[in-house]
């Protein structure tokens, strides 16, 4: 994945430099995991957004990013870090040399993107990590950043007339393309007494839903979550933070990248359950659903956390910080 991302940065360099020269921005904001030299050589403040799991911002007191390792057991951390460095060091060195050739500052050691004048990361305080070294003053946490542009959603009559908890199921655009996995989960959920809204994804024509389900290729997720009792998700950072923004517990079936870290974190702080995406049994998924849906204390905890997250208004905070940076 790093190779593909680096290739993308190289491909974009000339065009991005031209765009920056024509637009003459007052501030540049990048939400990505790989750096684009043209964005840090423009002579204006650079704002970095970390919209993946905050383990991406390394610290000796937290697990290595992409490992899915628990916070309470550091036994495997160093082995993972050593192997990560062995695999990625040559690639990083080559990329860093190219970044410098473009006139940008050197990258931090074994990092693929520069820090910004201002740095924003998105994760609620209730799930965030305890660091050994506090982040510097340029770093700001946004408890959430939930778009308000999704269209309205009306529950289909067949589901509205039914009873039982309402559950949202989405594996994201990439995960839902694994038709076998989607069918496996759907068949398991079909035997439960609950109702489901299913994001079917790009291969929607190949996915048949059970009678207790409704869905479509694309769904307005942030309009659906407030009405649901629980979400089954791949653990992408957007969905995780949106679920916490609306106070919804999660069953997480991670597939790649930071999804392992999100799944582990949600499980270990007690806000949901991590399952093995390709090895879970029907009994495990059914038990996870029943446990989370009947846990009144968890529901109360999530409701209180959601009120705090929404009150902190991460979208407004981010906009204010970016505007303040532009006026420097």
ZADO-1210 file (C-alpha; in nm, 4 decimals, padded with zeros to 6 digits):
<atoms>
<atom x="00.0000" y="00.0000" z="00.0000" code="UNK" pos="1"/>
<atom x="00.2838" y="00.2403" z="00.0794" code="UNK" pos="2"/>
<atom x="00.4311" y="00.1753" z="-00.2662" code="UNK" pos="3"/>
<atom x="00.1030" y="00.2683" z="-00.4340" code="UNK" pos="4"/>
<atom x="00.0642" y="00.5807" z="-00.2225" code="UNK" pos="5"/>
<atom x="00.4203" y="00.6916" z="-00.2982" code="UNK" pos="6"/>
<atom x="00.3632" y="00.6337" z="-00.6698" code="UNK" pos="7"/>
<atom x="00.0580" y="00.8564" z="-00.6423" code="UNK" pos="8"/>
<atom x="00.2588" y="01.1347" z="-00.4779" code="UNK" pos="9"/>
<atom x="00.5192" y="01.1190" z="-00.7548" code="UNK" pos="10"/>
<atom x="00.2533" y="01.1222" z="-01.0236" code="UNK" pos="11"/>
<atom x="00.0781" y="01.4268" z="-00.8732" code="UNK" pos="12"/>
<atom x="00.3855" y="01.6402" z="-00.8062" code="UNK" pos="13"/>
<atom x="00.4031" y="01.8435" z="-01.1281" code="UNK" pos="14"/>
<atom x="00.0286" y="01.9078" z="-01.1481" code="UNK" pos="15"/>
<atom x="00.0021" y="01.9967" z="-00.7799" code="UNK" pos="16"/>
<atom x="00.2883" y="02.2439" z="-00.8132" code="UNK" pos="17"/>
<atom x="00.1031" y="02.4075" z="-01.1012" code="UNK" pos="18"/>
<atom x="-00.2235" y="02.4225" z="-00.9081" code="UNK" pos="19"/>
<atom x="-00.0531" y="02.5818" z="-00.6085" code="UNK" pos="20"/>
<atom x="00.1202" y="02.8388" z="-00.8316" code="UNK" pos="21"/>
<atom x="-00.2094" y="02.9343" z="-00.9999" code="UNK" pos="22"/>
<atom x="-00.4310" y="02.9305" z="-00.6889" code="UNK" pos="23"/>
<atom x="-00.1821" y="03.1088" z="-00.4590" code="UNK" pos="24"/>
<atom x="-00.3557" y="02.9756" z="-00.1439" code="UNK" pos="25"/>
<atom x="-00.3236" y="03.1314" z="00.2009" code="UNK" pos="26"/>
<atom x="-00.3156" y="02.7908" z="00.3666" code="UNK" pos="27"/>
<atom x="-00.2933" y="02.4318" z="00.2414" code="UNK" pos="28"/>
<atom x="-00.4762" y="02.1441" z="00.4106" code="UNK" pos="29"/>
<atom x="-00.3909" y="01.7809" z="00.3410" code="UNK" pos="30"/>
<atom x="-00.5780" y="01.4755" z="00.4663" code="UNK" pos="31"/>
<atom x="-00.3583" y="01.1836" z="00.3648" code="UNK" pos="32"/>
<atom x="-00.0970" y="00.9444" z="00.5007" code="UNK" pos="33"/>
<atom x="00.1712" y="01.0231" z="00.2429" code="UNK" pos="34"/>
<atom x="00.3328" y="01.3594" z="00.1777" code="UNK" pos="35"/>
<atom x="00.3089" y="01.5669" z="-00.1405" code="UNK" pos="36"/>
<atom x="00.6191" y="01.7917" z="-00.1651" code="UNK" pos="37"/>
<atom x="00.4357" y="02.0610" z="-00.3622" code="UNK" pos="38"/>
<atom x="00.2122" y="02.1218" z="-00.0603" code="UNK" pos="39"/>
<atom x="00.4975" y="02.2010" z="00.1796" code="UNK" pos="40"/>
<atom x="00.7074" y="02.4128" z="-00.0562" code="UNK" pos="41"/>
<atom x="00.4410" y="02.6731" z="-00.1351" code="UNK" pos="42"/>
<atom x="00.5591" y="02.9214" z="00.1265" code="UNK" pos="43"/>
<atom x="00.2264" y="02.9163" z="00.3121" code="UNK" pos="44"/>
<atom x="00.1167" y="02.7340" z="00.6293" code="UNK" pos="45"/>
<atom x="00.0492" y="02.3631" z="00.5903" code="UNK" pos="46"/>
<atom x="-00.2246" y="02.1915" z="00.7940" code="UNK" pos="47"/>
<atom x="-00.2083" y="01.8154" z="00.8257" code="UNK" pos="48"/>
<atom x="-00.5191" y="01.6132" z="00.9044" code="UNK" pos="49"/>
<atom x="-00.4785" y="01.2630" z="01.0473" code="UNK" pos="50"/>
<atom x="-00.8125" y="01.1011" z="00.9728" code="UNK" pos="51"/>
<atom x="-00.6955" y="00.7452" z="01.0393" code="UNK" pos="52"/>
<atom x="-00.6471" y="00.5880" z="01.3810" code="UNK" pos="53"/>
<atom x="-00.4166" y="00.8075" z="01.5965" code="UNK" pos="54"/>
<atom x="-00.1617" y="00.5275" z="01.6418" code="UNK" pos="55"/>
<atom x="-00.0351" y="00.6784" z="01.3163" code="UNK" pos="56"/>
<atom x="00.1147" y="00.9470" z="01.5433" code="UNK" pos="57"/>
<atom x="00.3844" y="00.7298" z="01.6979" code="UNK" pos="58"/>
<atom x="00.4658" y="00.7112" z="02.0689" code="UNK" pos="59"/>
<atom x="00.6640" y="00.4531" z="02.2723" code="UNK" pos="60"/>
<atom x="00.3733" y="00.4126" z="02.5118" code="UNK" pos="61"/>
<atom x="00.1179" y="00.3003" z="02.2544" code="UNK" pos="62"/>
<atom x="00.0984" y="00.0048" z="02.0179" code="UNK" pos="63"/>
<atom x="00.2544" y="00.0296" z="01.6697" code="UNK" pos="64"/>
<atom x="00.0175" y="00.1424" z="01.3951" code="UNK" pos="65"/>
<atom x="-00.1402" y="-00.1259" z="01.1750" code="UNK" pos="66"/>
<atom x="-00.0639" y="-00.4019" z="01.4280" code="UNK" pos="67"/>
<atom x="-00.4032" y="-00.4369" z="01.5946" code="UNK" pos="68"/>
<atom x="-00.2112" y="-00.5135" z="01.9154" code="UNK" pos="69"/>
<atom x="-00.3677" y="-00.4451" z="02.2572" code="UNK" pos="70"/>
<atom x="-00.2715" y="-00.1466" z="02.4698" code="UNK" pos="71"/>
<atom x="-00.2395" y="-00.3601" z="02.7812" code="UNK" pos="72"/>
<atom x="00.0116" y="-00.6098" z="02.6409" code="UNK" pos="73"/>
<atom x="00.3262" y="-00.4589" z="02.4838" code="UNK" pos="74"/>
<atom x="00.5003" y="-00.7962" z="02.4490" code="UNK" pos="75"/>
<atom x="00.4889" y="-00.8005" z="02.0692" code="UNK" pos="76"/>
<atom x="00.5299" y="-00.4309" z="02.0015" code="UNK" pos="77"/>
<atom x="00.9040" y="-00.4189" z="01.9507" code="UNK" pos="78"/>
<atom x="00.9119" y="-00.7246" z="01.7265" code="UNK" pos="79"/>
<atom x="00.6427" y="-00.5673" z="01.5087" code="UNK" pos="80"/>
<atom x="00.8278" y="-00.2338" z="01.4958" code="UNK" pos="81"/>
<atom x="01.1519" y="-00.4055" z="01.3989" code="UNK" pos="82"/>
<atom x="00.9878" y="-00.6001" z="01.1186" code="UNK" pos="83"/>
<atom x="00.8029" y="-00.2893" z="00.9980" code="UNK" pos="84"/>
<atom x="01.1337" y="-00.1032" z="00.9782" code="UNK" pos="85"/>
<atom x="01.3091" y="-00.3912" z="00.8010" code="UNK" pos="86"/>
<atom x="01.0393" y="-00.3986" z="00.5329" code="UNK" pos="87"/>
<atom x="00.9934" y="-00.0252" z="00.4906" code="UNK" pos="88"/>
<atom x="01.3315" y="00.1374" z="00.5566" code="UNK" pos="89"/>
<atom x="01.4632" y="00.1094" z="00.1948" code="UNK" pos="90"/>
<atom x="01.1344" y="00.2359" z="00.0515" code="UNK" pos="91"/>
<atom x="01.1270" y="00.5272" z="00.2967" code="UNK" pos="92"/>
<atom x="01.4888" y="00.6212" z="00.2199" code="UNK" pos="93"/>
<atom x="01.4207" y="00.6348" z="-00.1532" code="UNK" pos="94"/>
<atom x="01.1032" y="00.8372" z="-00.1058" code="UNK" pos="95"/>
<atom x="01.2743" y="01.0750" z="00.1370" code="UNK" pos="96"/>
<atom x="01.5528" y="01.1383" z="-00.1164" code="UNK" pos="97"/>
<atom x="01.2937" y="01.2191" z="-00.3832" code="UNK" pos="98"/>
<atom x="01.1055" y="01.4517" z="-00.1460" code="UNK" pos="99"/>
<atom x="01.4284" y="01.6434" z="-00.0799" code="UNK" pos="100"/>
<atom x="01.4974" y="01.6624" z="-00.4553" code="UNK" pos="101"/>
<atom x="01.1643" y="01.8428" z="-00.4947" code="UNK" pos="102"/>
<atom x="01.2810" y="02.1117" z="-00.2528" code="UNK" pos="103"/>
<atom x="01.0865" y="01.9910" z="00.0494" code="UNK" pos="104"/>
<atom x="01.2360" y="01.9360" z="00.3960" code="UNK" pos="105"/>
<atom x="01.3489" y="01.5839" z="00.4853" code="UNK" pos="106"/>
<atom x="01.0785" y="01.3564" z="00.6181" code="UNK" pos="107"/>
<atom x="01.0889" y="01.2579" z="00.9858" code="UNK" pos="108"/>
<atom x="01.2585" y="00.9227" z="01.0300" code="UNK" pos="109"/>
<atom x="01.0495" y="00.6371" z="00.8884" code="UNK" pos="110"/>
<atom x="00.7524" y="00.8739" z="00.8413" code="UNK" pos="111"/>
<atom x="00.5956" y="00.9223" z="00.5011" code="UNK" pos="112"/>
<atom x="00.4488" y="01.2677" z="00.5616" code="UNK" pos="113"/>
<atom x="00.5647" y="01.5910" z="00.7221" code="UNK" pos="114"/>
<atom x="00.4104" y="01.7477" z="01.0294" code="UNK" pos="115"/>
<atom x="00.2176" y="02.0651" z="00.9616" code="UNK" pos="116"/>
<atom x="00.2209" y="02.4116" z="01.1074" code="UNK" pos="117"/>
<atom x="-00.1034" y="02.2878" z="01.2613" code="UNK" pos="118"/>
<atom x="-00.1940" y="01.9193" z="01.2938" code="UNK" pos="119"/>
<atom x="-00.5442" y="01.7831" z="01.3491" code="UNK" pos="120"/>
<atom x="-00.6408" y="01.4281" z="01.4377" code="UNK" pos="121"/>
<atom x="-00.9861" y="01.2808" z="01.4701" code="UNK" pos="122"/>
<atom x="-01.0682" y="01.0524" z="01.7639" code="UNK" pos="123"/>
<atom x="-01.2973" y="01.0993" z="02.0638" code="UNK" pos="124"/>
<atom x="-01.1305" y="01.1517" z="02.3992" code="UNK" pos="125"/>
<atom x="-01.3305" y="00.8574" z="02.5372" code="UNK" pos="126"/>
<atom x="-01.1400" y="00.6183" z="02.3069" code="UNK" pos="127"/>
<atom x="-00.8075" y="00.7997" z="02.2670" code="UNK" pos="128"/>
<atom x="-00.4716" y="00.6548" z="02.3776" code="UNK" pos="129"/>
<atom x="-00.2618" y="00.7367" z="02.6831" code="UNK" pos="130"/>
<atom x="00.0716" y="00.8565" z="02.5476" code="UNK" pos="131"/>
<atom x="00.4110" y="00.8423" z="02.7157" code="UNK" pos="132"/>
<atom x="00.5006" y="01.1737" z="02.5517" code="UNK" pos="133"/>
<atom x="00.2273" y="01.4389" z="02.5241" code="UNK" pos="134"/>
<atom x="00.1787" y="01.5768" z="02.1761" code="UNK" pos="135"/>
<atom x="00.3185" y="01.9235" z="02.1116" code="UNK" pos="136"/>
<atom x="00.1138" y="02.2452" z="02.0945" code="UNK" pos="137"/>
<atom x="00.0662" y="02.2210" z="01.7171" code="UNK" pos="138"/>
<atom x="-00.1466" y="01.9075" z="01.7634" code="UNK" pos="139"/>
<atom x="-00.5222" y="01.9312" z="01.8205" code="UNK" pos="140"/>
<atom x="-00.7704" y="01.6488" z="01.8741" code="UNK" pos="141"/>
<atom x="-01.1106" y="01.6672" z="01.7086" code="UNK" pos="142"/>
<atom x="-01.3543" y="01.4402" z="01.8916" code="UNK" pos="143"/>
<atom x="-01.5386" y="01.3908" z="01.5634" code="UNK" pos="144"/>
<atom x="-01.5805" y="01.5436" z="01.2186" code="UNK" pos="145"/>
<atom x="-01.9218" y="01.4394" z="01.0924" code="UNK" pos="146"/>
<atom x="-02.0488" y="01.5724" z="00.7617" code="UNK" pos="147"/>
<atom x="-02.3948" y="01.7281" z="00.7465" code="UNK" pos="148"/>
<atom x="-02.4378" y="01.6898" z="00.3716" code="UNK" pos="149"/>
<atom x="-02.5887" y="01.3395" z="00.3578" code="UNK" pos="150"/>
<atom x="-02.9425" y="01.3233" z="00.2233" code="UNK" pos="151"/>
<atom x="-03.2390" y="01.2237" z="00.4333" code="UNK" pos="152"/>
<atom x="-03.3145" y="00.8569" z="00.4850" code="UNK" pos="153"/>
<atom x="-03.6588" y="00.7053" z="00.5261" code="UNK" pos="154"/>
<atom x="-03.6812" y="00.3574" z="00.6697" code="UNK" pos="155"/>
<atom x="-03.8470" y="00.1256" z="00.4158" code="UNK" pos="156"/>
<atom x="-04.2027" y="00.0286" z="00.5082" code="UNK" pos="157"/>
<atom x="-04.1183" y="-00.3399" z="00.5496" code="UNK" pos="158"/>
<atom x="-03.8586" y="-00.2580" z="00.8167" code="UNK" pos="159"/>
<atom x="-04.0601" y="00.0231" z="00.9733" code="UNK" pos="160"/>
<atom x="-04.3488" y="-00.2167" z="01.0294" code="UNK" pos="161"/>
<atom x="-04.1259" y="-00.4725" z="01.1973" code="UNK" pos="162"/>
<atom x="-03.9953" y="-00.4994" z="01.5490" code="UNK" pos="163"/>
<atom x="-03.6571" y="-00.5708" z="01.6990" code="UNK" pos="164"/>
<atom x="-03.3397" y="-00.3663" z="01.7141" code="UNK" pos="165"/>
<atom x="-03.2369" y="-00.1743" z="01.4030" code="UNK" pos="166"/>
<atom x="-02.8771" y="-00.2399" z="01.2940" code="UNK" pos="167"/>
<atom x="-02.6629" y="-00.0771" z="01.0268" code="UNK" pos="168"/>
<atom x="-02.4239" y="-00.3056" z="00.8381" code="UNK" pos="169"/>
<atom x="-02.1453" y="-00.1687" z="00.6181" code="UNK" pos="170"/>
<atom x="-01.8000" y="-00.2947" z="00.5239" code="UNK" pos="171"/>
<atom x="-01.7154" y="00.0162" z="00.3231" code="UNK" pos="172"/>
<atom x="-01.6720" y="00.0363" z="-00.0530" code="UNK" pos="173"/>
<atom x="-01.3746" y="-00.2027" z="-00.0549" code="UNK" pos="174"/>
<atom x="-01.5013" y="-00.4543" z="00.1997" code="UNK" pos="175"/>
<atom x="-01.8445" y="-00.4772" z="00.0390" code="UNK" pos="176"/>
<atom x="-01.6746" y="-00.5768" z="-00.2879" code="UNK" pos="177"/>
<atom x="-01.5877" y="-00.9057" z="-00.1168" code="UNK" pos="178"/>
<atom x="-01.9179" y="-01.0648" z="-00.2146" code="UNK" pos="179"/>
<atom x="-01.8414" y="-01.3937" z="-00.0396" code="UNK" pos="180"/>
<atom x="-01.7840" y="-01.2142" z="00.2892" code="UNK" pos="181"/>
<atom x="-02.0976" y="-01.0037" z="00.2477" code="UNK" pos="182"/>
<atom x="-02.3052" y="-01.3146" z="00.1808" code="UNK" pos="183"/>
<atom x="-02.1504" y="-01.4904" z="00.4807" code="UNK" pos="184"/>
<atom x="-02.2436" y="-01.2068" z="00.7168" code="UNK" pos="185"/>
<atom x="-02.5894" y="-01.1615" z="00.5646" code="UNK" pos="186"/>
<atom x="-02.6701" y="-01.5324" z="00.5981" code="UNK" pos="187"/>
<atom x="-02.5650" y="-01.5207" z="00.9621" code="UNK" pos="188"/>
<atom x="-02.7733" y="-01.2107" z="01.0369" code="UNK" pos="189"/>
<atom x="-03.0775" y="-01.3477" z="00.8548" code="UNK" pos="190"/>
<atom x="-03.1464" y="-01.5904" z="01.1400" code="UNK" pos="191"/>
<atom x="-03.1603" y="-01.3202" z="01.4106" code="UNK" pos="192"/>
<atom x="-03.4738" y="-01.1357" z="01.5332" code="UNK" pos="193"/>
<atom x="-03.3302" y="-00.7962" z="01.4381" code="UNK" pos="194"/>
<atom x="-03.3748" y="-00.5585" z="01.1426" code="UNK" pos="195"/>
<atom x="-03.0873" y="-00.4507" z="00.9198" code="UNK" pos="196"/>
<atom x="-03.0008" y="-00.1660" z="00.6862" code="UNK" pos="197"/>
<atom x="-02.7236" y="-00.2904" z="00.4549" code="UNK" pos="198"/>
<atom x="-02.4798" y="-00.0855" z="00.2495" code="UNK" pos="199"/>
<atom x="-02.4351" y="-00.3230" z="-00.0443" code="UNK" pos="200"/>
<atom x="-02.1515" y="-00.1453" z="-00.2238" code="UNK" pos="201"/>
<atom x="-02.0296" y="-00.1550" z="-00.5850" code="UNK" pos="202"/>
<atom x="-02.1296" y="-00.5183" z="-00.6506" code="UNK" pos="203"/>
<atom x="-02.4806" y="-00.4687" z="-00.5126" code="UNK" pos="204"/>
<atom x="-02.6402" y="-00.6668" z="-00.7945" code="UNK" pos="205"/>
<atom x="-02.4633" y="-00.9801" z="-00.6667" code="UNK" pos="206"/>
<atom x="-02.5834" y="-00.9416" z="-00.3076" code="UNK" pos="207"/>
<atom x="-02.9277" y="-01.0689" z="-00.2111" code="UNK" pos="208"/>
<atom x="-03.0711" y="-00.9484" z="00.1185" code="UNK" pos="209"/>
<atom x="-03.2791" y="-01.1487" z="00.3634" code="UNK" pos="210"/>
<atom x="-03.6417" y="-01.0567" z="00.4504" code="UNK" pos="211"/>
<atom x="-03.5302" y="-00.8744" z="00.7669" code="UNK" pos="212"/>
<atom x="-03.3077" y="-00.6407" z="00.5630" code="UNK" pos="213"/>
<atom x="-03.3173" y="-00.3473" z="00.3258" code="UNK" pos="214"/>
<atom x="-03.0301" y="-00.1740" z="00.1528" code="UNK" pos="215"/>
<atom x="-02.8771" y="-00.0137" z="-00.1512" code="UNK" pos="216"/>
<atom x="-02.5475" y="00.0387" z="-00.3308" code="UNK" pos="217"/>
<atom x="-02.4847" y="00.3665" z="-00.1466" code="UNK" pos="218"/>
<atom x="-02.6512" y="00.4902" z="00.1696" code="UNK" pos="219"/>
<atom x="-02.6417" y="00.8246" z="00.3578" code="UNK" pos="220"/>
<atom x="-02.4599" y="00.6807" z="00.6579" code="UNK" pos="221"/>
<atom x="-02.4689" y="00.9833" z="00.8849" code="UNK" pos="222"/>
<atom x="-02.8458" y="01.0121" z="00.8329" code="UNK" pos="223"/>
<atom x="-02.8980" y="00.6444" z="00.9174" code="UNK" pos="224"/>
<atom x="-02.6800" y="00.5986" z="01.2264" code="UNK" pos="225"/>
<atom x="-02.8870" y="00.8202" z="01.4611" code="UNK" pos="226"/>
<atom x="-03.1871" y="00.5882" z="01.4162" code="UNK" pos="227"/>
<atom x="-02.9938" y="00.2649" z="01.4666" code="UNK" pos="228"/>
<atom x="-02.9212" y="00.0708" z="01.7835" code="UNK" pos="229"/>
<atom x="-02.5869" y="-00.0729" z="01.6718" code="UNK" pos="230"/>
<atom x="-02.3481" y="-00.0820" z="01.3757" code="UNK" pos="231"/>
<atom x="-02.1560" y="-00.3707" z="01.2209" code="UNK" pos="232"/>
<atom x="-01.8560" y="-00.2139" z="01.0516" code="UNK" pos="233"/>
<atom x="-01.5138" y="-00.2798" z="00.8984" code="UNK" pos="234"/>
<atom x="-01.3667" y="-00.0267" z="01.1413" code="UNK" pos="235"/>
<atom x="-01.2740" y="00.2606" z="00.9133" code="UNK" pos="236"/>
<atom x="-01.1960" y="00.5706" z="01.1158" code="UNK" pos="237"/>
<atom x="-01.4872" y="00.7687" z="00.9724" code="UNK" pos="238"/>
<atom x="-01.7433" y="00.5061" z="01.0658" code="UNK" pos="239"/>
<atom x="-01.5907" y="00.4461" z="01.4089" code="UNK" pos="240"/>
<atom x="-01.5896" y="00.8137" z="01.5020" code="UNK" pos="241"/>
<atom x="-01.9362" y="00.8653" z="01.3521" code="UNK" pos="242"/>
<atom x="-02.0745" y="00.5785" z="01.5595" code="UNK" pos="243"/>
<atom x="-01.9276" y="00.7297" z="01.8754" code="UNK" pos="244"/>
<atom x="-02.0554" y="01.0740" z="01.7722" code="UNK" pos="245"/>
<atom x="-02.4066" y="00.9277" z="01.7696" code="UNK" pos="246"/>
<atom x="-02.3551" y="00.6975" z="02.0700" code="UNK" pos="247"/>
<atom x="-02.3782" y="00.3623" z="01.8927" code="UNK" pos="248"/>
<atom x="-02.1961" y="00.0415" z="01.9956" code="UNK" pos="249"/>
<atom x="-02.0089" y="-00.1487" z="01.7274" code="UNK" pos="250"/>
<atom x="-01.9190" y="-00.4962" z="01.6135" code="UNK" pos="251"/>
<atom x="-01.5968" y="-00.4512" z="01.4157" code="UNK" pos="252"/>
<atom x="-01.4807" y="-00.6851" z="01.1380" code="UNK" pos="253"/>
<atom x="-01.1462" y="-00.5326" z="01.0312" code="UNK" pos="254"/>
<atom x="-01.0010" y="-00.5869" z="00.6852" code="UNK" pos="255"/>
<atom x="-00.6834" y="-00.3762" z="00.6405" code="UNK" pos="256"/>
<atom x="-00.4789" y="-00.0675" z="00.7350" code="UNK" pos="257"/>
<atom x="-00.5865" y="00.1008" z="01.0615" code="UNK" pos="258"/>
<atom x="-00.9064" y="-00.1015" z="01.0846" code="UNK" pos="259"/>
<atom x="-00.7252" y="-00.3594" z="01.3005" code="UNK" pos="260"/>
<atom x="-00.6258" y="-00.0812" z="01.5396" code="UNK" pos="261"/>
<atom x="-00.9770" y="00.0614" z="01.5558" code="UNK" pos="262"/>
<atom x="-01.1282" y="-00.2826" z="01.6111" code="UNK" pos="263"/>
<atom x="-00.8867" y="-00.3526" z="01.8954" code="UNK" pos="264"/>
<atom x="-00.9352" y="-00.0120" z="02.0552" code="UNK" pos="265"/>
<atom x="-01.3138" y="-00.0241" z="02.0480" code="UNK" pos="266"/>
<atom x="-01.3028" y="-00.3716" z="02.2023" code="UNK" pos="267"/>
<atom x="-01.0521" y="-00.2902" z="02.4758" code="UNK" pos="268"/>
<atom x="-01.2292" y="00.0275" z="02.5910" code="UNK" pos="269"/>
<atom x="-01.5573" y="-00.1642" z="02.6040" code="UNK" pos="270"/>
<atom x="-01.7467" y="00.0301" z="02.3377" code="UNK" pos="271"/>
<atom x="-01.7926" y="-00.2662" z="02.1073" code="UNK" pos="272"/>
<atom x="-01.6627" y="-00.6093" z="02.0119" code="UNK" pos="273"/>
<atom x="-01.3878" y="-00.7133" z="01.7707" code="UNK" pos="274"/>
<atom x="-01.4450" y="-01.0353" z="01.5772" code="UNK" pos="275"/>
<atom x="-01.2225" y="-01.2271" z="01.3377" code="UNK" pos="276"/>
<atom x="-01.3559" y="-01.1155" z="01.0009" code="UNK" pos="277"/>
<atom x="-01.3080" y="-01.4442" z="00.8187" code="UNK" pos="278"/>
<atom x="-01.3239" y="-01.6924" z="01.1056" code="UNK" pos="279"/>
<atom x="-01.6099" y="-01.5777" z="01.3286" code="UNK" pos="280"/>
<atom x="-01.8822" y="-01.8330" z="01.3955" code="UNK" pos="281"/>
<atom x="-02.2546" y="-01.7671" z="01.3793" code="UNK" pos="282"/>
<atom x="-02.2709" y="-01.8175" z="01.7540" code="UNK" pos="283"/>
<atom x="-02.0003" y="-01.5545" z="01.8132" code="UNK" pos="284"/>
<atom x="-02.1726" y="-01.2908" z="01.6011" code="UNK" pos="285"/>
<atom x="-02.5133" y="-01.3668" z="01.7530" code="UNK" pos="286"/>
<atom x="-02.3709" y="-01.3473" z="02.1052" code="UNK" pos="287"/>
<atom x="-02.1993" y="-01.0164" z="02.0279" code="UNK" pos="288"/>
<atom x="-02.5251" y="-00.8700" z="01.8996" code="UNK" pos="289"/>
<atom x="-02.7235" y="-00.9886" z="02.2001" code="UNK" pos="290"/>
<atom x="-02.4635" y="-00.8667" z="02.4495" code="UNK" pos="291"/>
<atom x="-02.4266" y="-00.5179" z="02.3069" code="UNK" pos="292"/>
<atom x="-02.7988" y="-00.4660" z="02.2495" code="UNK" pos="293"/>
<atom x="-02.8943" y="-00.5635" z="02.6043" code="UNK" pos="294"/>
<atom x="-02.6187" y="-00.3760" z="02.7891" code="UNK" pos="295"/>
<atom x="-02.8030" y="-00.0844" z="02.9489" code="UNK" pos="296"/>
<atom x="-02.4900" y="00.0498" z="03.1189" code="UNK" pos="297"/>
<atom x="-02.3041" y="00.0627" z="02.7857" code="UNK" pos="298"/>
<atom x="-02.5972" y="00.2404" z="02.6253" code="UNK" pos="299"/>
<atom x="-02.5950" y="00.5024" z="02.9000" code="UNK" pos="300"/>
<atom x="-02.2171" y="00.5411" z="02.8720" code="UNK" pos="301"/>
<atom x="-02.2317" y="00.5907" z="02.4954" code="UNK" pos="302"/>
<atom x="-02.5189" y="00.8384" z="02.5212" code="UNK" pos="303"/>
<atom x="-02.3225" y="01.0520" z="02.7668" code="UNK" pos="304"/>
<atom x="-02.0069" y="01.0300" z="02.5543" code="UNK" pos="305"/>
<atom x="-02.2012" y="01.1277" z="02.2413" code="UNK" pos="306"/>
<atom x="-02.3388" y="01.4389" z="02.4118" code="UNK" pos="307"/>
<atom x="-01.9833" y="01.5475" z="02.4984" code="UNK" pos="308"/>
<atom x="-01.8508" y="01.4705" z="02.1502" code="UNK" pos="309"/>
<atom x="-02.1275" y="01.6666" z="01.9788" code="UNK" pos="310"/>
<atom x="-02.0945" y="01.9599" z="02.2172" code="UNK" pos="311"/>
<atom x="-01.7245" y="01.9884" z="02.1293" code="UNK" pos="312"/>
<atom x="-01.8178" y="02.0379" z="01.7616" code="UNK" pos="313"/>
<atom x="-01.5095" y="01.9062" z="01.5870" code="UNK" pos="314"/>
<atom x="-01.6097" y="02.0456" z="01.2467" code="UNK" pos="315"/>
<atom x="-01.6291" y="02.3999" z="01.3838" code="UNK" pos="316"/>
<atom x="-01.3055" y="02.3577" z="01.5780" code="UNK" pos="317"/>
<atom x="-01.1222" y="02.2394" z="01.2660" code="UNK" pos="318"/>
<atom x="-01.2586" y="02.5239" z="01.0546" code="UNK" pos="319"/>
<atom x="-01.1561" y="02.7798" z="01.3170" code="UNK" pos="320"/>
<atom x="-00.8033" y="02.6395" z="01.3423" code="UNK" pos="321"/>
<atom x="-00.7595" y="02.6390" z="00.9646" code="UNK" pos="322"/>
<atom x="-00.8853" y="02.9960" z="00.9334" code="UNK" pos="323"/>
<atom x="-00.6614" y="03.1118" z="01.2167" code="UNK" pos="324"/>
<atom x="-00.3648" y="02.9443" z="01.0469" code="UNK" pos="325"/>
<atom x="-00.4460" y="03.1166" z="00.7171" code="UNK" pos="326"/>
<atom x="-00.4390" y="03.4587" z="00.8890" code="UNK" pos="327"/>
<atom x="-00.0922" y="03.4079" z="01.0412" code="UNK" pos="328"/>
</atoms>
